[in-house]
Amino acid sequence: MLKFSEDMRIGHPVIDADHLRLIKIINQFADVSAVHTLFDGSAPSDCAKIMHETLRSLIAYTKEHFAREEKIQRECMYAYHEMHVHEHHALVIQLEEIARTYFVRKSKRLDGKALAELKEFMNFWLVNHVMKFDVNMREWVCPKE
């Protein structure tokens, strides 16, 4: 189970609350997919439901969070705003491609391997985006006291 740690904290209440929400989505997925993995004989429809609900949550999250974060960056005149927007765009493309692969083209099976790949993507996202890109915003977006 992932926990929100001090090194993940940006210091802006809106951004930190959004990151907590991302961790909650990841942890809910991990809990549900762990149960599915324990019962390896579960129906493929169970896997499809888990993937669909998680991808739907992530897509909604990205639309809301990225818009808020980019607005905050613009307001604070964040020096690396354009680079950050590009990174957000790349994450959205990856997420949409995962959804298309499983639910539109149906080119990959919805099984335990699919769950593992989505888990890996979400952990990569958290570690590589939040921990490498977002933490650089601290001095720009933190409310000044």
Chimera marker file (.cmm) of the C-alpha trace (Angstrom):
<marker_set name="trace">
<marker id="1" x="0.000" y="0.000" z="0.000" r="1" g="1" b="0" radius="0.5"/>
<marker id="2" x="1.373" y="3.383" z="-1.026" r="1" g="1" b="0" radius="0.5"/>
<marker id="3" x="1.465" y="6.153" z="1.531" r="1" g="1" b="0" radius="0.5"/>
<marker id="4" x="1.703" y="9.886" z="0.958" r="1" g="1" b="0" radius="0.5"/>
<marker id="5" x="5.111" y="10.851" z="2.316" r="1" g="1" b="0" radius="0.5"/>
<marker id="6" x="6.802" y="14.179" z="3.013" r="1" g="1" b="0" radius="0.5"/>
<marker id="7" x="9.040" y="13.826" z="-0.033" r="1" g="1" b="0" radius="0.5"/>
<marker id="8" x="5.871" y="13.655" z="-2.188" r="1" g="1" b="0" radius="0.5"/>
<marker id="9" x="4.449" y="16.826" z="-0.669" r="1" g="1" b="0" radius="0.5"/>
<marker id="10" x="4.488" y="19.803" z="-3.020" r="1" g="1" b="0" radius="0.5"/>
<marker id="11" x="3.214" y="22.225" z="-0.397" r="1" g="1" b="0" radius="0.5"/>
<marker id="12" x="0.255" y="23.497" z="-2.380" r="1" g="1" b="0" radius="0.5"/>
<marker id="13" x="-2.972" y="22.207" z="-0.772" r="1" g="1" b="0" radius="0.5"/>
<marker id="14" x="-4.818" y="21.620" z="-4.061" r="1" g="1" b="0" radius="0.5"/>
<marker id="15" x="-1.958" y="19.757" z="-5.723" r="1" g="1" b="0" radius="0.5"/>
<marker id="16" x="-1.232" y="17.693" z="-2.600" r="1" g="1" b="0" radius="0.5"/>
<marker id="17" x="-4.922" y="16.759" z="-2.283" r="1" g="1" b="0" radius="0.5"/>
<marker id="18" x="-4.931" y="15.659" z="-5.923" r="1" g="1" b="0" radius="0.5"/>
<marker id="19" x="-1.825" y="13.542" z="-5.404" r="1" g="1" b="0" radius="0.5"/>
<marker id="20" x="-3.488" y="11.929" z="-2.390" r="1" g="1" b="0" radius="0.5"/>
<marker id="21" x="-6.401" y="11.087" z="-4.685" r="1" g="1" b="0" radius="0.5"/>
<marker id="22" x="-4.009" y="9.470" z="-7.189" r="1" g="1" b="0" radius="0.5"/>
<marker id="23" x="-2.515" y="7.355" z="-4.410" r="1" g="1" b="0" radius="0.5"/>
<marker id="24" x="-6.035" y="6.334" z="-3.382" r="1" g="1" b="0" radius="0.5"/>
<marker id="25" x="-6.840" y="5.233" z="-6.959" r="1" g="1" b="0" radius="0.5"/>
<marker id="26" x="-3.588" y="3.240" z="-7.124" r="1" g="1" b="0" radius="0.5"/>
<marker id="27" x="-4.192" y="1.610" z="-3.729" r="1" g="1" b="0" radius="0.5"/>
<marker id="28" x="-7.807" y="0.705" z="-4.557" r="1" g="1" b="0" radius="0.5"/>
<marker id="29" x="-6.619" y="-0.895" z="-7.786" r="1" g="1" b="0" radius="0.5"/>
<marker id="30" x="-3.861" y="-2.774" z="-5.940" r="1" g="1" b="0" radius="0.5"/>
<marker id="31" x="-6.349" y="-4.117" z="-3.385" r="1" g="1" b="0" radius="0.5"/>
<marker id="32" x="-8.896" y="-5.255" z="-5.955" r="1" g="1" b="0" radius="0.5"/>
<marker id="33" x="-6.337" y="-6.693" z="-8.359" r="1" g="1" b="0" radius="0.5"/>
<marker id="34" x="-4.580" y="-8.548" z="-5.523" r="1" g="1" b="0" radius="0.5"/>
<marker id="35" x="-7.833" y="-10.342" z="-4.740" r="1" g="1" b="0" radius="0.5"/>
<marker id="36" x="-8.228" y="-11.177" z="-8.426" r="1" g="1" b="0" radius="0.5"/>
<marker id="37" x="-4.663" y="-12.508" z="-8.543" r="1" g="1" b="0" radius="0.5"/>
<marker id="38" x="-5.284" y="-14.687" z="-5.483" r="1" g="1" b="0" radius="0.5"/>
<marker id="39" x="-8.188" y="-16.311" z="-7.273" r="1" g="1" b="0" radius="0.5"/>
<marker id="40" x="-6.440" y="-16.824" z="-10.584" r="1" g="1" b="0" radius="0.5"/>
<marker id="41" x="-9.447" y="-18.642" z="-11.981" r="1" g="1" b="0" radius="0.5"/>
<marker id="42" x="-11.630" y="-15.531" z="-11.820" r="1" g="1" b="0" radius="0.5"/>
<marker id="43" x="-13.687" y="-14.730" z="-14.853" r="1" g="1" b="0" radius="0.5"/>
<marker id="44" x="-12.134" y="-12.441" z="-17.485" r="1" g="1" b="0" radius="0.5"/>
<marker id="45" x="-15.140" y="-10.169" z="-16.948" r="1" g="1" b="0" radius="0.5"/>
<marker id="46" x="-13.853" y="-9.489" z="-13.412" r="1" g="1" b="0" radius="0.5"/>
<marker id="47" x="-10.526" y="-8.368" z="-14.835" r="1" g="1" b="0" radius="0.5"/>
<marker id="48" x="-12.285" y="-6.241" z="-17.436" r="1" g="1" b="0" radius="0.5"/>
<marker id="49" x="-14.387" y="-4.571" z="-14.745" r="1" g="1" b="0" radius="0.5"/>
<marker id="50" x="-11.321" y="-3.812" z="-12.607" r="1" g="1" b="0" radius="0.5"/>
<marker id="51" x="-9.412" y="-2.391" z="-15.584" r="1" g="1" b="0" radius="0.5"/>
<marker id="52" x="-12.384" y="-0.401" z="-16.867" r="1" g="1" b="0" radius="0.5"/>
<marker id="53" x="-13.188" y="1.208" z="-13.508" r="1" g="1" b="0" radius="0.5"/>
<marker id="54" x="-9.553" y="2.079" z="-12.840" r="1" g="1" b="0" radius="0.5"/>
<marker id="55" x="-8.900" y="3.491" z="-16.295" r="1" g="1" b="0" radius="0.5"/>
<marker id="56" x="-12.116" y="5.516" z="-16.082" r="1" g="1" b="0" radius="0.5"/>
<marker id="57" x="-11.009" y="6.919" z="-12.712" r="1" g="1" b="0" radius="0.5"/>
<marker id="58" x="-7.530" y="7.715" z="-14.015" r="1" g="1" b="0" radius="0.5"/>
<marker id="59" x="-8.819" y="9.452" z="-17.121" r="1" g="1" b="0" radius="0.5"/>
<marker id="60" x="-11.194" y="11.589" z="-15.041" r="1" g="1" b="0" radius="0.5"/>
<marker id="61" x="-8.369" y="12.289" z="-12.603" r="1" g="1" b="0" radius="0.5"/>
<marker id="62" x="-5.967" y="13.418" z="-15.334" r="1" g="1" b="0" radius="0.5"/>
<marker id="63" x="-8.497" y="15.796" z="-16.879" r="1" g="1" b="0" radius="0.5"/>
<marker id="64" x="-9.245" y="17.432" z="-13.531" r="1" g="1" b="0" radius="0.5"/>
<marker id="65" x="-5.806" y="17.356" z="-11.931" r="1" g="1" b="0" radius="0.5"/>
<marker id="66" x="-3.745" y="18.396" z="-14.934" r="1" g="1" b="0" radius="0.5"/>
<marker id="67" x="-6.059" y="21.337" z="-15.629" r="1" g="1" b="0" radius="0.5"/>
<marker id="68" x="-5.813" y="22.506" z="-12.001" r="1" g="1" b="0" radius="0.5"/>
<marker id="69" x="-2.059" y="21.996" z="-11.788" r="1" g="1" b="0" radius="0.5"/>
<marker id="70" x="-1.388" y="23.789" z="-15.073" r="1" g="1" b="0" radius="0.5"/>
<marker id="71" x="-3.597" y="26.719" z="-13.997" r="1" g="1" b="0" radius="0.5"/>
<marker id="72" x="-1.658" y="26.998" z="-10.734" r="1" g="1" b="0" radius="0.5"/>
<marker id="73" x="1.616" y="26.883" z="-12.677" r="1" g="1" b="0" radius="0.5"/>
<marker id="74" x="0.474" y="29.698" z="-14.971" r="1" g="1" b="0" radius="0.5"/>
<marker id="75" x="-0.651" y="31.813" z="-12.024" r="1" g="1" b="0" radius="0.5"/>
<marker id="76" x="2.726" y="31.330" z="-10.330" r="1" g="1" b="0" radius="0.5"/>
<marker id="77" x="4.612" y="31.882" z="-13.603" r="1" g="1" b="0" radius="0.5"/>
<marker id="78" x="6.306" y="28.513" z="-13.220" r="1" g="1" b="0" radius="0.5"/>
<marker id="79" x="9.413" y="28.603" z="-15.394" r="1" g="1" b="0" radius="0.5"/>
<marker id="80" x="9.002" y="25.024" z="-16.659" r="1" g="1" b="0" radius="0.5"/>
<marker id="81" x="5.265" y="25.187" z="-17.323" r="1" g="1" b="0" radius="0.5"/>
<marker id="82" x="5.483" y="24.282" z="-21.031" r="1" g="1" b="0" radius="0.5"/>
<marker id="83" x="7.712" y="21.280" z="-20.335" r="1" g="1" b="0" radius="0.5"/>
<marker id="84" x="5.301" y="20.161" z="-17.633" r="1" g="1" b="0" radius="0.5"/>
<marker id="85" x="2.310" y="20.483" z="-19.973" r="1" g="1" b="0" radius="0.5"/>
<marker id="86" x="4.207" y="18.344" z="-22.490" r="1" g="1" b="0" radius="0.5"/>
<marker id="87" x="4.797" y="15.705" z="-19.791" r="1" g="1" b="0" radius="0.5"/>
<marker id="88" x="1.093" y="15.755" z="-18.864" r="1" g="1" b="0" radius="0.5"/>
<marker id="89" x="0.169" y="15.328" z="-22.523" r="1" g="1" b="0" radius="0.5"/>
<marker id="90" x="2.488" y="12.318" z="-22.824" r="1" g="1" b="0" radius="0.5"/>
<marker id="91" x="0.899" y="10.695" z="-19.753" r="1" g="1" b="0" radius="0.5"/>
<marker id="92" x="-2.602" y="11.228" z="-21.158" r="1" g="1" b="0" radius="0.5"/>
<marker id="93" x="-1.552" y="9.661" z="-24.470" r="1" g="1" b="0" radius="0.5"/>
<marker id="94" x="-0.131" y="6.627" z="-22.643" r="1" g="1" b="0" radius="0.5"/>
<marker id="95" x="-3.274" y="6.248" z="-20.563" r="1" g="1" b="0" radius="0.5"/>
<marker id="96" x="-5.585" y="6.556" z="-23.560" r="1" g="1" b="0" radius="0.5"/>
<marker id="97" x="-3.469" y="4.043" z="-25.481" r="1" g="1" b="0" radius="0.5"/>
<marker id="98" x="-3.807" y="1.531" z="-22.647" r="1" g="1" b="0" radius="0.5"/>
<marker id="99" x="-7.587" y="1.989" z="-22.699" r="1" g="1" b="0" radius="0.5"/>
<marker id="100" x="-7.748" y="1.639" z="-26.505" r="1" g="1" b="0" radius="0.5"/>
<marker id="101" x="-5.563" y="-1.474" z="-26.437" r="1" g="1" b="0" radius="0.5"/>
<marker id="102" x="-7.861" y="-3.341" z="-24.049" r="1" g="1" b="0" radius="0.5"/>
<marker id="103" x="-11.302" y="-1.921" z="-24.758" r="1" g="1" b="0" radius="0.5"/>
<marker id="104" x="-11.380" y="-0.616" z="-28.349" r="1" g="1" b="0" radius="0.5"/>
<marker id="105" x="-8.932" y="-2.702" z="-30.372" r="1" g="1" b="0" radius="0.5"/>
<marker id="106" x="-9.052" y="-5.575" z="-27.857" r="1" g="1" b="0" radius="0.5"/>
<marker id="107" x="-5.548" y="-6.479" z="-28.979" r="1" g="1" b="0" radius="0.5"/>
<marker id="108" x="-4.483" y="-7.698" z="-25.534" r="1" g="1" b="0" radius="0.5"/>
<marker id="109" x="-6.199" y="-10.082" z="-23.176" r="1" g="1" b="0" radius="0.5"/>
<marker id="110" x="-7.795" y="-8.762" z="-20.020" r="1" g="1" b="0" radius="0.5"/>
<marker id="111" x="-6.097" y="-11.025" z="-17.499" r="1" g="1" b="0" radius="0.5"/>
<marker id="112" x="-3.675" y="-10.977" z="-14.589" r="1" g="1" b="0" radius="0.5"/>
<marker id="113" x="-0.887" y="-9.785" z="-16.872" r="1" g="1" b="0" radius="0.5"/>
<marker id="114" x="-3.025" y="-6.792" z="-17.910" r="1" g="1" b="0" radius="0.5"/>
<marker id="115" x="-3.578" y="-5.944" z="-14.252" r="1" g="1" b="0" radius="0.5"/>
<marker id="116" x="0.158" y="-6.154" z="-13.603" r="1" g="1" b="0" radius="0.5"/>
<marker id="117" x="0.922" y="-3.867" z="-16.554" r="1" g="1" b="0" radius="0.5"/>
<marker id="118" x="-1.558" y="-1.245" z="-15.356" r="1" g="1" b="0" radius="0.5"/>
<marker id="119" x="-0.121" y="-1.434" z="-11.849" r="1" g="1" b="0" radius="0.5"/>
<marker id="120" x="3.375" y="-0.921" z="-13.262" r="1" g="1" b="0" radius="0.5"/>
<marker id="121" x="2.186" y="2.083" z="-15.298" r="1" g="1" b="0" radius="0.5"/>
<marker id="122" x="0.549" y="3.703" z="-12.276" r="1" g="1" b="0" radius="0.5"/>
<marker id="123" x="3.598" y="3.185" z="-10.070" r="1" g="1" b="0" radius="0.5"/>
<marker id="124" x="5.843" y="4.537" z="-12.830" r="1" g="1" b="0" radius="0.5"/>
<marker id="125" x="3.564" y="7.556" z="-13.127" r="1" g="1" b="0" radius="0.5"/>
<marker id="126" x="3.661" y="8.230" z="-9.414" r="1" g="1" b="0" radius="0.5"/>
<marker id="127" x="7.400" y="7.797" z="-9.047" r="1" g="1" b="0" radius="0.5"/>
<marker id="128" x="8.565" y="9.361" z="-12.292" r="1" g="1" b="0" radius="0.5"/>
<marker id="129" x="6.084" y="12.176" z="-12.655" r="1" g="1" b="0" radius="0.5"/>
<marker id="130" x="5.182" y="13.255" z="-9.139" r="1" g="1" b="0" radius="0.5"/>
<marker id="131" x="8.577" y="12.547" z="-7.603" r="1" g="1" b="0" radius="0.5"/>
<marker id="132" x="10.691" y="13.897" z="-10.470" r="1" g="1" b="0" radius="0.5"/>
<marker id="133" x="8.593" y="16.596" z="-12.142" r="1" g="1" b="0" radius="0.5"/>
<marker id="134" x="6.083" y="17.866" z="-9.622" r="1" g="1" b="0" radius="0.5"/>
<marker id="135" x="8.473" y="18.261" z="-6.698" r="1" g="1" b="0" radius="0.5"/>
<marker id="136" x="10.380" y="20.803" z="-8.796" r="1" g="1" b="0" radius="0.5"/>
<marker id="137" x="7.355" y="23.111" z="-8.521" r="1" g="1" b="0" radius="0.5"/>
<marker id="138" x="7.590" y="23.483" z="-4.741" r="1" g="1" b="0" radius="0.5"/>
<marker id="139" x="9.305" y="26.861" z="-4.608" r="1" g="1" b="0" radius="0.5"/>
<marker id="140" x="7.019" y="28.250" z="-7.332" r="1" g="1" b="0" radius="0.5"/>
<marker id="141" x="3.566" y="27.059" z="-6.295" r="1" g="1" b="0" radius="0.5"/>
<marker id="142" x="3.715" y="26.922" z="-2.502" r="1" g="1" b="0" radius="0.5"/>
<marker id="143" x="1.541" y="29.564" z="-0.921" r="1" g="1" b="0" radius="0.5"/>
<marker id="144" x="3.758" y="32.256" z="0.548" r="1" g="1" b="0" radius="0.5"/>
<marker id="145" x="3.119" y="33.013" z="4.196" r="1" g="1" b="0" radius="0.5"/>
<link id1="1" id2="2" r="1" g="1" b="0" radius="0.2"/>
<link id1="2" id2="3" r="1" g="1" b="0" radius="0.2"/>
<link id1="3" id2="4" r="1" g="1" b="0" radius="0.2"/>
<link id1="4" id2="5" r="1" g="1" b="0" radius="0.2"/>
<link id1="5" id2="6" r="1" g="1" b="0" radius="0.2"/>
<link id1="6" id2="7" r="1" g="1" b="0" radius="0.2"/>
<link id1="7" id2="8" r="1" g="1" b="0" radius="0.2"/>
<link id1="8" id2="9" r="1" g="1" b="0" radius="0.2"/>
<link id1="9" id2="10" r="1" g="1" b="0" radius="0.2"/>
<link id1="10" id2="11" r="1" g="1" b="0" radius="0.2"/>
<link id1="11" id2="12" r="1" g="1" b="0" radius="0.2"/>
<link id1="12" id2="13" r="1" g="1" b="0" radius="0.2"/>
<link id1="13" id2="14" r="1" g="1" b="0" radius="0.2"/>
<link id1="14" id2="15" r="1" g="1" b="0" radius="0.2"/>
<link id1="15" id2="16" r="1" g="1" b="0" radius="0.2"/>
<link id1="16" id2="17" r="1" g="1" b="0" radius="0.2"/>
<link id1="17" id2="18" r="1" g="1" b="0" radius="0.2"/>
<link id1="18" id2="19" r="1" g="1" b="0" radius="0.2"/>
<link id1="19" id2="20" r="1" g="1" b="0" radius="0.2"/>
<link id1="20" id2="21" r="1" g="1" b="0" radius="0.2"/>
<link id1="21" id2="22" r="1" g="1" b="0" radius="0.2"/>
<link id1="22" id2="23" r="1" g="1" b="0" radius="0.2"/>
<link id1="23" id2="24" r="1" g="1" b="0" radius="0.2"/>
<link id1="24" id2="25" r="1" g="1" b="0" radius="0.2"/>
<link id1="25" id2="26" r="1" g="1" b="0" radius="0.2"/>
<link id1="26" id2="27" r="1" g="1" b="0" radius="0.2"/>
<link id1="27" id2="28" r="1" g="1" b="0" radius="0.2"/>
<link id1="28" id2="29" r="1" g="1" b="0" radius="0.2"/>
<link id1="29" id2="30" r="1" g="1" b="0" radius="0.2"/>
<link id1="30" id2="31" r="1" g="1" b="0" radius="0.2"/>
<link id1="31" id2="32" r="1" g="1" b="0" radius="0.2"/>
<link id1="32" id2="33" r="1" g="1" b="0" radius="0.2"/>
<link id1="33" id2="34" r="1" g="1" b="0" radius="0.2"/>
<link id1="34" id2="35" r="1" g="1" b="0" radius="0.2"/>
<link id1="35" id2="36" r="1" g="1" b="0" radius="0.2"/>
<link id1="36" id2="37" r="1" g="1" b="0" radius="0.2"/>
<link id1="37" id2="38" r="1" g="1" b="0" radius="0.2"/>
<link id1="38" id2="39" r="1" g="1" b="0" radius="0.2"/>
<link id1="39" id2="40" r="1" g="1" b="0" radius="0.2"/>
<link id1="40" id2="41" r="1" g="1" b="0" radius="0.2"/>
<link id1="41" id2="42" r="1" g="1" b="0" radius="0.2"/>
<link id1="42" id2="43" r="1" g="1" b="0" radius="0.2"/>
<link id1="43" id2="44" r="1" g="1" b="0" radius="0.2"/>
<link id1="44" id2="45" r="1" g="1" b="0" radius="0.2"/>
<link id1="45" id2="46" r="1" g="1" b="0" radius="0.2"/>
<link id1="46" id2="47" r="1" g="1" b="0" radius="0.2"/>
<link id1="47" id2="48" r="1" g="1" b="0" radius="0.2"/>
<link id1="48" id2="49" r="1" g="1" b="0" radius="0.2"/>
<link id1="49" id2="50" r="1" g="1" b="0" radius="0.2"/>
<link id1="50" id2="51" r="1" g="1" b="0" radius="0.2"/>
<link id1="51" id2="52" r="1" g="1" b="0" radius="0.2"/>
<link id1="52" id2="53" r="1" g="1" b="0" radius="0.2"/>
<link id1="53" id2="54" r="1" g="1" b="0" radius="0.2"/>
<link id1="54" id2="55" r="1" g="1" b="0" radius="0.2"/>
<link id1="55" id2="56" r="1" g="1" b="0" radius="0.2"/>
<link id1="56" id2="57" r="1" g="1" b="0" radius="0.2"/>
<link id1="57" id2="58" r="1" g="1" b="0" radius="0.2"/>
<link id1="58" id2="59" r="1" g="1" b="0" radius="0.2"/>
<link id1="59" id2="60" r="1" g="1" b="0" radius="0.2"/>
<link id1="60" id2="61" r="1" g="1" b="0" radius="0.2"/>
<link id1="61" id2="62" r="1" g="1" b="0" radius="0.2"/>
<link id1="62" id2="63" r="1" g="1" b="0" radius="0.2"/>
<link id1="63" id2="64" r="1" g="1" b="0" radius="0.2"/>
<link id1="64" id2="65" r="1" g="1" b="0" radius="0.2"/>
<link id1="65" id2="66" r="1" g="1" b="0" radius="0.2"/>
<link id1="66" id2="67" r="1" g="1" b="0" radius="0.2"/>
<link id1="67" id2="68" r="1" g="1" b="0" radius="0.2"/>
<link id1="68" id2="69" r="1" g="1" b="0" radius="0.2"/>
<link id1="69" id2="70" r="1" g="1" b="0" radius="0.2"/>
<link id1="70" id2="71" r="1" g="1" b="0" radius="0.2"/>
<link id1="71" id2="72" r="1" g="1" b="0" radius="0.2"/>
<link id1="72" id2="73" r="1" g="1" b="0" radius="0.2"/>
<link id1="73" id2="74" r="1" g="1" b="0" radius="0.2"/>
<link id1="74" id2="75" r="1" g="1" b="0" radius="0.2"/>
<link id1="75" id2="76" r="1" g="1" b="0" radius="0.2"/>
<link id1="76" id2="77" r="1" g="1" b="0" radius="0.2"/>
<link id1="77" id2="78" r="1" g="1" b="0" radius="0.2"/>
<link id1="78" id2="79" r="1" g="1" b="0" radius="0.2"/>
<link id1="79" id2="80" r="1" g="1" b="0" radius="0.2"/>
<link id1="80" id2="81" r="1" g="1" b="0" radius="0.2"/>
<link id1="81" id2="82" r="1" g="1" b="0" radius="0.2"/>
<link id1="82" id2="83" r="1" g="1" b="0" radius="0.2"/>
<link id1="83" id2="84" r="1" g="1" b="0" radius="0.2"/>
<link id1="84" id2="85" r="1" g="1" b="0" radius="0.2"/>
<link id1="85" id2="86" r="1" g="1" b="0" radius="0.2"/>
<link id1="86" id2="87" r="1" g="1" b="0" radius="0.2"/>
<link id1="87" id2="88" r="1" g="1" b="0" radius="0.2"/>
<link id1="88" id2="89" r="1" g="1" b="0" radius="0.2"/>
<link id1="89" id2="90" r="1" g="1" b="0" radius="0.2"/>
<link id1="90" id2="91" r="1" g="1" b="0" radius="0.2"/>
<link id1="91" id2="92" r="1" g="1" b="0" radius="0.2"/>
<link id1="92" id2="93" r="1" g="1" b="0" radius="0.2"/>
<link id1="93" id2="94" r="1" g="1" b="0" radius="0.2"/>
<link id1="94" id2="95" r="1" g="1" b="0" radius="0.2"/>
<link id1="95" id2="96" r="1" g="1" b="0" radius="0.2"/>
<link id1="96" id2="97" r="1" g="1" b="0" radius="0.2"/>
<link id1="97" id2="98" r="1" g="1" b="0" radius="0.2"/>
<link id1="98" id2="99" r="1" g="1" b="0" radius="0.2"/>
<link id1="99" id2="100" r="1" g="1" b="0" radius="0.2"/>
<link id1="100" id2="101" r="1" g="1" b="0" radius="0.2"/>
<link id1="101" id2="102" r="1" g="1" b="0" radius="0.2"/>
<link id1="102" id2="103" r="1" g="1" b="0" radius="0.2"/>
<link id1="103" id2="104" r="1" g="1" b="0" radius="0.2"/>
<link id1="104" id2="105" r="1" g="1" b="0" radius="0.2"/>
<link id1="105" id2="106" r="1" g="1" b="0" radius="0.2"/>
<link id1="106" id2="107" r="1" g="1" b="0" radius="0.2"/>
<link id1="107" id2="108" r="1" g="1" b="0" radius="0.2"/>
<link id1="108" id2="109" r="1" g="1" b="0" radius="0.2"/>
<link id1="109" id2="110" r="1" g="1" b="0" radius="0.2"/>
<link id1="110" id2="111" r="1" g="1" b="0" radius="0.2"/>
<link id1="111" id2="112" r="1" g="1" b="0" radius="0.2"/>
<link id1="112" id2="113" r="1" g="1" b="0" radius="0.2"/>
<link id1="113" id2="114" r="1" g="1" b="0" radius="0.2"/>
<link id1="114" id2="115" r="1" g="1" b="0" radius="0.2"/>
<link id1="115" id2="116" r="1" g="1" b="0" radius="0.2"/>
<link id1="116" id2="117" r="1" g="1" b="0" radius="0.2"/>
<link id1="117" id2="118" r="1" g="1" b="0" radius="0.2"/>
<link id1="118" id2="119" r="1" g="1" b="0" radius="0.2"/>
<link id1="119" id2="120" r="1" g="1" b="0" radius="0.2"/>
<link id1="120" id2="121" r="1" g="1" b="0" radius="0.2"/>
<link id1="121" id2="122" r="1" g="1" b="0" radius="0.2"/>
<link id1="122" id2="123" r="1" g="1" b="0" radius="0.2"/>
<link id1="123" id2="124" r="1" g="1" b="0" radius="0.2"/>
<link id1="124" id2="125" r="1" g="1" b="0" radius="0.2"/>
<link id1="125" id2="126" r="1" g="1" b="0" radius="0.2"/>
<link id1="126" id2="127" r="1" g="1" b="0" radius="0.2"/>
<link id1="127" id2="128" r="1" g="1" b="0" radius="0.2"/>
<link id1="128" id2="129" r="1" g="1" b="0" radius="0.2"/>
<link id1="129" id2="130" r="1" g="1" b="0" radius="0.2"/>
<link id1="130" id2="131" r="1" g="1" b="0" radius="0.2"/>
<link id1="131" id2="132" r="1" g="1" b="0" radius="0.2"/>
<link id1="132" id2="133" r="1" g="1" b="0" radius="0.2"/>
<link id1="133" id2="134" r="1" g="1" b="0" radius="0.2"/>
<link id1="134" id2="135" r="1" g="1" b="0" radius="0.2"/>
<link id1="135" id2="136" r="1" g="1" b="0" radius="0.2"/>
<link id1="136" id2="137" r="1" g="1" b="0" radius="0.2"/>
<link id1="137" id2="138" r="1" g="1" b="0" radius="0.2"/>
<link id1="138" id2="139" r="1" g="1" b="0" radius="0.2"/>
<link id1="139" id2="140" r="1" g="1" b="0" radius="0.2"/>
<link id1="140" id2="141" r="1" g="1" b="0" radius="0.2"/>
<link id1="141" id2="142" r="1" g="1" b="0" radius="0.2"/>
<link id1="142" id2="143" r="1" g="1" b="0" radius="0.2"/>
<link id1="143" id2="144" r="1" g="1" b="0" radius="0.2"/>
<link id1="144" id2="145" r="1" g="1" b="0" radius="0.2"/>
</marker_set>
